[in-house]
Amino acid sequence: MKRFQRSPLLLIVLLTLGISVGVAQTTAKSAMMQKQQQNIMGGFGVTVIDGEPYYLFNLAPELAFGKFGLGLDINLRMGKNGKLRTEDFDEGYDYLRMIRYIRYGTKKEPIYVRLGVLDYSRLGHGFIVYNYRNSASYDLRKFGLEFDLDFEKFGFESMYSDFGAGGVFGLRAYGRPLKFTSLANVPIIGGFEVGATYAADFNENANKTWGVDNTLANAKDGGSLGIIGFDFGLPLLSLPTVNSTLYFDFASISDYGSGTALGLDLNFSGLGVIGLGAKYERRWTGDQFLPSYFDALYERERYLPVDTTSFSSKAQDLRGVKKSEGYYGEIVVSILGRFNIVGGYQSPVGVKNQGIIHLEFDPGDAIPGIILTAGYDKKQVGRVFKVDNNSLFYTNIGYKPLPFLFVSTMYIWTFTEDKDDQGRVVGYKSQKRIEPKIGFVISF
């Protein structure tokens, strides 16, 4: 894990926290899927990481007190030599991994703050930051922040990925100008919203591109990579059981290209048993532009050393992107706020093997005695369910012989750093983790 370093944003973030009133949890799911977690879970088992077994003790409480919430994830893994796994506690920053999140409120509430792991972070309609994850794997878990305030007439959304080093920062400020006038309560136009977004990656490799000979020796270190954008939103429906927004987004990547999107989202809630959400977005992108640039796989794609002399990077890939039209669609299904399914897909029109898919499945305790959760992100979709170097995947399967006892197996496909004999990072490699476990859960 990384050591703490001075960051140009760290002081700003800490000052911001000084005037905030709490902490909170985020999610890319719609508001209908937000639920209060209140349980203490733990267990014993075995973790197999890339073929190497470790004995495991796990304690993972999730507690909620009103709008406040706390989630811990404490894992002690002991190898065959009787020692704790080196990668888990080799630096001070590793201990922050035990705090999965501390939160106040939920996304879309007037006050929302979350410290810890950012699972699926987004800003606005997601044209710049969408489903971003600051942790490519458990070994690379980072400690970040999300902080939103909504004063009804104006507000902002913000996120920062890594207190330990330069990372991804995003800020979207928005206003509802007609709320300041006599038209504030007029249906549709009264809720008209205007937003402006700035997002940037301050990592030293964020804008690294090839030199004339495509080698590491002559690489161009461009420093940070920034994106600016603006958006408009018009709430076509705003009723207790249904709301819908028509929106337009524009974004431009500094020194690269720009793109636009026109979309419509529709959400049904308060219908009793079932909640539904859907979104469709049409995109027009220019040369050297990618929508949702900061996404679920960004931490891996930012910079990938191939060997000691060459590399690949997302900034370099950006230079080869051609003008195109595309689309994005998403659907959310929630039953009793417990059985939740999310599916999203985006792709350029008429281009094969360039789609991006996002899936989440969490039935909660809706299926008596059964544990079954899964998540999947994949780029360059050809065969949808082939897990490869363009994928993130997890699943947890088990059952409860007793209400407080469970037996489960977790499988996770993520990425971790590949280091040489001197401990220098030379790339990323796939990491496969299998974790059978016997545990307990106390819900209240």
HELIX and SHEET records of a PDB file:
HELIX    1   1 LEU A   10  ILE A   19  1                                  10    
HELIX    2   2 ALA A   31  MET A   33  5                                   3    
HELIX    3   3 THR A   86  ASP A   88  5                                   3    
HELIX    4   4 GLY A   92  MET A   98  5                                   7    
HELIX    5   5 TYR A  138  LEU A  140  5                                   3    
HELIX    6   6 PRO A  177  PHE A  180  5                                   4    
HELIX    7   7 ILE A  189  GLY A  191  5                                   3    
HELIX    8   8 TYR A  298  GLU A  301  1                                   4    
HELIX    9   9 LYS A  314  ARG A  319  1                                   6    
SHEET    1   A22 GLU A  62  PHE A  65  0                                        
SHEET    2   A22 PHE A  68  LEU A  72 -1                                        
SHEET    3   A22 ILE A  99  TYR A 104 -1                                        
SHEET    4   A22 ILE A 111  GLY A 116 -1                                        
SHEET    5   A22 GLY A 144  ASP A 150 -1                                        
SHEET    6   A22 PHE A 154  TYR A 160 -1                                        
SHEET    7   A22 VAL A 168  GLY A 175 -1                                        
SHEET    8   A22 GLU A 193  ASP A 201 -1                                        
SHEET    9   A22 LEU A 225  SER A 238 -1                                        
SHEET   10   A22 VAL A 242  ILE A 253 -1                                        
SHEET   11   A22 SER A 258  PHE A 268 -1                                        
SHEET   12   A22 ILE A 274  THR A 285 -1                                        
SHEET   13   A22 SER A 324  ILE A 335 -1                                        
SHEET   14   A22 PHE A 339  PRO A 348 -1                                        
SHEET   15   A22 GLY A 355  ASP A 362 -1                                        
SHEET   16   A22 ILE A 370  VAL A 381 -1                                        
SHEET   17   A22 SER A 391  LEU A 402 -1                                        
SHEET   18   A22 LEU A 405  LYS A 419 -1                                        
SHEET   19   A22 VAL A 425  SER A 443 -1                                        
SHEET   20   A22 ASN A  39  ILE A  49 -1                                        
SHEET   21   A22 GLU A  52  LEU A  59 -1                                        
SHEET   22   A22 ILE A  74  MET A  78 -1                                        
SHEET    1   B 2 LYS A 208  THR A 209  0                                        
SHEET    2   B 2 LYS A 220  ASP A 221 -1                                        
SHEET    1   C 2 TYR A 303  PRO A 305  0                                        
SHEET    2   C 2 PHE A 311  SER A 313 -1                                        
END                                                                             
